[in-house]
Amino acid sequence: MTTERSFVFFHMLNVPLALPNGTILSNRFAKSATSECLADRTGAPSAGLAALYRRFAEGGASLLITGNVMVDAVHLENPRAVVARADASDAFRSWADGAHEGGAAIVMQISHAGRQTPRMLTAVPVAPSAIEAVHVLKSFGAPRALAPSEIEEIRDAFVRAAVLAHETGFDGVQLHAAHGYLLSTFMSPKTNLRTDQWGGPRENRARLLLDVMTSIRARLPRSFLLSVKLNSTDFDYDGGLEDVSWLVRELDVRGLDLLEVSGGTYENPVLFSGESSAVRESTRRREAYFLDFAASIPRGSFRLMVTGGFRTPEFMNEALTSEATDVIGLARPLIVNPDFPRDVLRGKKAPAESFAGLATRSKGLGSLAVNAWHVAQLHRMARNENPNPRISTAWAIATYLILSALCAAAIRMGARRVLSAPLLTERTDAIG
Ligand SMILES: Cc1cc2nc3c(=O)[nH]c(=O)nc-3n(C[C@H](O)[C@H](O)[C@H](O)COP(=O)(O)O)c2cc1C
């Protein structure tokens, strides 16, 4: 009886969804991308990724988007990030198999870190223009502008990564054009000051993203899912809303299947807090920081996924019922409890649990704490252990920084990675 009532109440979360490429999502829960820091010492996916994604799939989300897979072996988002290495196809196949065995579709997020390549990997990252460094905990150097031939090489590297994803059994790819990474910095006139065919009018600023999209569609079958992640913060400039509306229409005509909308960059990490002028007070008080932004985007043949701040099943259902979004994107809640979708679909109404964060005025330190703590949980699941909400934040930050520094040093010395997953047993908080 209770189950039946709950099912009726949450019925939209349970309604299957067909994407234009033919993929049918069995429910409306998707795991948003989460950088796992689980590459092996060569940059290939480690075996833990298959276990981790099997675990997420068993938890009930119908679609899993991987963390950044880097299209360039130098400009990594973090030293332990997976690189799209064509010679590691068996490892990629096992990763995709892990998700499929658990019953979910899996999409590989492909990315170039651009000016957010950490200083420990390169003193001079690359970007559309030689603008100032990203100022977060002195982690990044000032970038140099890419040469046109390098931009073409990056475009081709994205396409090669998509081909690798297709050949190794992933259902699709997501182009990471959000959060201040390379593709998003090309789009924004604040970070793209170029005067050649890659900068200036929006047609030029969008050229890299659109060319990648067109080339992938030309190379791979229509059944291959193509997704793009966009960022509300990146369009926070005069004319930004017109630009994003135009861009979305251009993506739509090129065969976009799933548009994910979130927000925030390292410099303005609203993705973890919801604090931005682009986020109305009313929205912040509710949940889902970026629904207002999503509402201003034109709809097309693609399906929309909104990510950032969803916590209660009631509000998720409301967002679906009002057609504010087609898919509910979740990252932190699924890391704390990968079974959240299954629990909700079985009638539980409890809100998603989340990490309390760190009491600090420093946005950079706050983001580091969020990242490090969740990465520690991802590593537990990769070892077939359950998440442990009592993991100490200080321990997670220390481990994250030490392992990142060791791996970065190994990469710089040409030895690639020496360590992948943490080899240490976690410290837990005394209370909690
Ligand atoms: C540990 C961690 C790693 C993340 N890695 C990525 C990533 O690789 N690519 C990406 O687009 N977003 C990444 N994100 C952002 C999430 O996809 C999501 O947009 C954000 O956490 C807000 O959603 P939430 O409120 O459900 O957590 C990451 C978030 C966390 C917590």
The ligand as a MOL file (V3000), in Angstrom:
LIG
                    3D

  0  0  0     0  0            999 V3000
M  V30 BEGIN CTAB
M  V30 COUNTS 31 33 0 0 0
M  V30 BEGIN ATOM
M  V30 1 C 34.5170 14.9070 -6.4130 0
M  V30 2 C 33.8670 15.6330 -7.5530 0
M  V30 3 C 34.4080 15.5270 -8.8160 0
M  V30 4 C 33.8180 16.1910 -9.9020 0
M  V30 5 N 34.3500 16.0230 -11.1520 0
M  V30 6 C 33.7240 16.5610 -12.2240 0
M  V30 7 C 34.1840 16.2750 -13.5280 0
M  V30 8 O 35.1380 15.5140 -13.7550 0
M  V30 9 N 33.5350 16.8680 -14.5610 0
M  V30 10 C 32.4460 17.6930 -14.3710 0
M  V30 11 O 31.8730 18.1710 -15.3430 0
M  V30 12 N 31.9800 17.9540 -13.1410 0
M  V30 13 C 32.5820 17.4000 -12.0640 0
M  V30 14 N 32.0730 17.6180 -10.8070 0
M  V30 15 C 30.8620 18.4720 -10.6520 0
M  V30 16 C 29.6040 17.6030 -10.6220 0
M  V30 17 O 29.4210 16.9130 -11.8440 0
M  V30 18 C 28.3430 18.4440 -10.3300 0
M  V30 19 O 28.1750 19.3560 -11.4200 0
M  V30 20 C 28.4280 19.2160 -9.0100 0
M  V30 21 O 28.9760 18.4050 -7.9770 0
M  V30 22 C 27.0390 19.7080 -8.5650 0
M  V30 23 O 26.1300 18.6180 -8.4210 0
M  V30 24 P 25.6930 18.0220 -6.9670 0
M  V30 25 O 25.0940 19.1560 -6.1950 0
M  V30 26 O 24.6930 16.9390 -7.2740 0
M  V30 27 O 26.9420 17.4970 -6.3330 0
M  V30 28 C 32.6510 16.9820 -9.7020 0
M  V30 29 C 32.1070 17.0760 -8.4170 0
M  V30 30 C 32.6810 16.4150 -7.3560 0
M  V30 31 C 32.0530 16.5170 -5.9930 0
M  V30 END ATOM
M  V30 BEGIN BOND
M  V30 1 1 1 2
M  V30 2 1 2 3
M  V30 3 2 2 30
M  V30 4 2 3 4
M  V30 5 1 4 5
M  V30 6 1 4 28
M  V30 7 2 5 6
M  V30 8 1 6 7
M  V30 9 1 6 13
M  V30 10 2 7 8
M  V30 11 1 7 9
M  V30 12 1 9 10
M  V30 13 2 10 11
M  V30 14 1 10 12
M  V30 15 2 12 13
M  V30 16 1 13 14
M  V30 17 1 14 15
M  V30 18 1 14 28
M  V30 19 1 15 16
M  V30 20 1 16 17
M  V30 21 1 16 18
M  V30 22 1 18 19
M  V30 23 1 18 20
M  V30 24 1 20 21
M  V30 25 1 20 22
M  V30 26 1 22 23
M  V30 27 1 23 24
M  V30 28 2 24 25
M  V30 29 1 24 26
M  V30 30 1 24 27
M  V30 31 2 28 29
M  V30 32 1 29 30
M  V30 33 1 30 31
M  V30 END BOND
M  V30 END CTAB
M  END
